[in-house]
Amino acid sequence: MKRKGFIATLEAIIASTMFLIFIATVIPTFVQPEQGSTSIIEDRIDNILSSLDNSGKLGAEPENITELESTLSQYLQGYQLSVGMNYLNLSEGTHAGGETINTFQVNKTRAQKEVLRLWIDEASGLDVRINGETVLTTSQSGYYSRELSSYTVDGENTANITSDTANLDYQIERLYYAQGNEMPSEGSITSLGYLIPGTNNQLEPKEIRVFVWR
């Protein structure tokens, strides 16, 4: 099954899903945007992030959140802030019959969603297992997806794909969220998201979200 047309749609879906998961799980329900100066501070944050991104100094990796918070604080004096990051890790490959083994890492502390996707041109006796547990058996072509959070463990995991004959592509997606400084439990908070597409033609987008308050 050809993936080119699907990938463009998938990227948009993932970007939207990243934001929706973020809204549902991270932003407190009581938070209201700071009135009056909201658009000004949002523009300032966007300009700072764009400038850092264009100069290659953004450091858009979860392990760099503390450093990014320190950098932003230099430009946003008078505000307190916290940086959150949604990011996607992918493991992918092909299977053409016999046995395919793929090991991948999962951070359960940060994981929001884990999904296996398969694009199957043909298959006979296909069996897909995660850590020894069957998640899919089929001999039919088509597109399949399976939620994996109940099959994976923190740390290293193993996907085994076996079949008599097959021609398929697969992806194992892990959507994560990491948060820096603790946010206040009350008061007005302004937030702005900055989406970074995948690099080197890889579909691994990230969303940096900056929260500021006085």
C-alpha positions as CSV (number, residue, x, y, z in Angstrom):
1,M,0.0,0.0,0.0
2,K,1.6,3.3,-1.1
3,R,2.2,5.7,1.7
4,K,3.1,9.0,0.0
5,G,-0.4,10.5,0.0
6,F,-1.1,9.1,3.4
7,I,2.0,10.6,5.0
8,A,1.1,14.2,4.3
9,T,-2.3,13.7,5.9
10,L,-0.7,11.8,8.8
11,E,1.7,14.7,9.6
12,A,-1.3,17.1,9.9
13,I,-3.2,14.6,12.1
14,I,-0.1,14.1,14.3
15,A,0.4,17.8,14.7
16,S,-3.3,18.3,15.7
17,T,-3.2,15.2,18.0
18,M,-0.1,16.6,19.7
19,F,-1.9,19.8,20.5
20,L,-5.2,18.1,21.6
21,I,-3.3,15.7,23.9
22,F,-1.5,18.7,25.4
23,I,-4.7,20.6,26.0
24,A,-6.4,17.6,27.5
25,T,-3.6,16.5,29.8
26,V,-1.4,19.5,30.7
27,I,-3.1,22.9,30.7
28,P,-5.1,23.4,34.0
29,T,-8.8,23.9,33.3
30,F,-8.9,27.1,35.3
31,V,-6.1,28.9,33.4
32,Q,-7.2,32.1,31.7
33,P,-5.0,34.1,29.4
34,E,-3.5,37.3,30.8
35,Q,-5.6,40.2,29.5
36,G,-4.4,43.3,27.7
37,S,-0.8,42.4,26.9
38,T,-1.5,38.8,25.6
39,S,-0.8,39.5,22.0
40,I,2.3,41.5,22.7
41,I,3.9,38.8,24.8
42,E,2.9,36.1,22.4
43,D,4.5,37.9,19.5
44,R,7.6,38.4,21.6
45,I,7.8,34.7,22.4
46,D,7.2,33.7,18.8
47,N,9.9,36.1,17.6
48,I,12.4,34.8,20.1
49,L,11.7,31.1,19.2
50,S,11.9,31.8,15.5
51,S,15.2,33.6,15.9
52,L,16.7,30.8,18.0
53,D,15.4,28.2,15.5
54,N,16.7,30.1,12.5
55,S,20.2,30.5,14.1
56,G,20.3,26.8,15.1
57,K,20.3,27.6,18.8
58,L,16.8,26.5,19.7
59,G,18.0,23.1,21.1
60,A,14.6,21.5,20.6
61,E,15.3,18.4,22.5
62,P,13.5,17.3,25.8
63,E,16.9,17.1,27.6
64,N,17.4,20.8,26.8
65,I,14.3,22.2,28.3
66,T,16.0,23.6,31.4
67,E,18.6,25.4,29.1
68,L,15.8,26.7,26.9
69,E,14.0,28.1,29.9
70,S,17.2,29.9,31.0
71,T,17.7,31.4,27.5
72,L,14.1,32.6,27.3
73,S,14.3,34.1,30.8
74,Q,17.0,36.5,29.5
75,Y,14.6,37.9,26.9
76,L,11.4,37.8,29.1
77,Q,12.6,39.7,32.1
78,G,9.8,40.4,34.5
79,Y,8.0,37.1,33.7
80,Q,8.2,33.7,35.2
81,L,8.0,30.8,32.6
82,S,7.8,27.1,32.0
83,V,8.5,25.2,28.8
84,G,6.7,22.1,27.7
85,M,7.5,19.9,24.7
86,N,5.4,17.4,22.7
87,Y,7.7,15.2,20.6
88,L,7.4,12.1,18.5
89,N,9.8,9.2,18.2
90,L,9.5,6.8,15.3
91,S,10.8,3.3,14.6
92,E,10.1,2.1,11.1
93,G,11.0,-0.5,8.6
94,T,9.8,-3.1,6.0
95,H,8.9,-6.8,6.2
96,A,9.1,-9.1,3.3
97,G,8.4,-12.5,4.9
98,G,10.1,-14.7,7.4
99,E,10.9,-12.8,10.6
100,T,11.7,-9.2,11.3
101,I,12.8,-8.0,14.8
102,N,12.8,-4.3,15.8
103,T,13.9,-3.1,19.3
104,F,12.7,0.3,20.5
105,Q,12.7,2.4,23.6
106,V,9.7,3.7,25.5
107,N,9.8,6.3,28.3
108,K,6.6,5.5,30.3
109,T,7.0,8.6,32.4
110,R,6.5,10.9,29.4
111,A,4.5,8.7,27.1
112,Q,1.1,10.0,26.0
113,K,0.3,7.7,23.2
114,E,2.0,4.6,21.5
115,V,0.8,3.3,18.2
116,L,1.8,0.7,15.7
117,R,0.9,1.4,12.0
118,L,1.2,-1.1,9.1
119,W,0.7,-0.6,5.4
120,I,0.2,-4.1,4.0
121,D,0.4,-4.8,0.2
122,E,0.1,-8.5,0.8
123,A,0.4,-11.0,3.7
124,S,0.0,-14.6,4.4
125,G,0.1,-15.8,8.0
126,L,1.2,-12.5,9.4
127,D,1.7,-12.3,13.1
128,V,2.8,-9.2,14.9
129,R,4.0,-9.4,18.6
130,I,5.2,-6.8,21.1
131,N,7.2,-8.3,23.9
132,G,5.9,-11.7,23.0
133,E,2.2,-10.7,23.0
134,T,0.2,-10.8,19.8
135,V,-1.2,-7.5,18.7
136,L,-2.2,-8.4,15.1
137,T,-2.8,-11.5,13.0
138,T,-4.0,-11.2,9.4
139,S,-3.6,-12.5,5.9
140,Q,-5.4,-9.4,4.4
141,S,-3.9,-6.3,2.7
142,G,-4.7,-2.8,3.9
143,Y,-3.9,-0.2,6.6
144,Y,-3.9,-1.3,10.2
145,S,-3.2,0.6,13.5
146,R,-2.9,-0.8,17.0
147,E,-2.6,1.1,20.3
148,L,0.5,-0.3,22.2
149,S,0.6,1.2,25.7
150,S,-0.7,-1.9,27.3
151,Y,1.9,-4.1,25.6
152,T,5.0,-2.0,26.2
153,V,7.3,-1.5,29.2
154,D,9.5,1.3,30.4
155,G,12.9,0.9,28.6
156,E,13.6,-1.5,25.8
157,N,10.8,-3.3,23.9
158,T,10.9,-5.8,21.1
159,A,8.6,-6.0,18.1
160,N,8.5,-9.4,16.2
161,I,6.9,-9.6,12.8
162,T,6.6,-13.0,11.2
163,S,4.8,-14.3,8.1
164,D,4.8,-17.0,5.4
165,T,5.0,-14.2,2.8
166,A,4.4,-10.5,3.1
167,N,5.2,-7.1,1.7
168,L,4.6,-4.3,4.2
169,D,5.8,-1.1,5.8
170,Y,5.5,-0.4,9.5
171,Q,5.9,2.4,12.0
172,I,6.0,2.4,15.8
173,E,5.1,5.8,17.1
174,R,5.7,7.1,20.6
175,L,4.2,10.5,21.4
176,Y,5.8,12.1,24.5
177,Y,5.3,15.2,26.7
178,A,8.0,16.7,28.8
179,Q,7.6,19.7,31.2
180,G,10.2,22.0,32.7
181,N,9.5,24.4,35.6
182,E,6.4,23.8,37.7
183,M,3.4,25.9,36.7
184,P,1.4,27.9,39.3
185,S,-1.9,26.4,40.5
186,E,-3.8,29.6,40.0
187,G,-3.6,33.0,38.2
188,S,-3.4,34.1,34.6
189,I,-1.1,32.3,32.2
190,T,-0.2,33.1,28.6
191,S,1.0,30.3,26.4
192,L,2.2,30.0,22.9
193,G,3.1,26.9,20.8
194,Y,5.9,26.6,18.3
195,L,5.7,23.7,15.9
196,I,9.0,22.2,14.5
197,P,8.6,19.8,11.5
198,G,10.8,16.8,11.2
199,T,14.3,17.2,9.9
200,N,16.1,15.2,7.2
201,N,12.8,14.2,5.7
202,Q,11.9,12.4,8.9
203,L,8.3,12.7,10.2
204,E,9.2,13.5,13.8
205,P,7.6,16.9,14.6
206,K,7.9,18.6,18.0
207,E,5.8,21.3,19.6
208,I,7.5,23.7,22.1
209,R,4.9,25.4,24.3
210,V,6.0,28.4,26.4
211,F,3.9,29.4,29.5
212,V,4.5,32.8,31.0
213,W,3.0,34.5,34.1
214,R,3.9,37.3,36.5
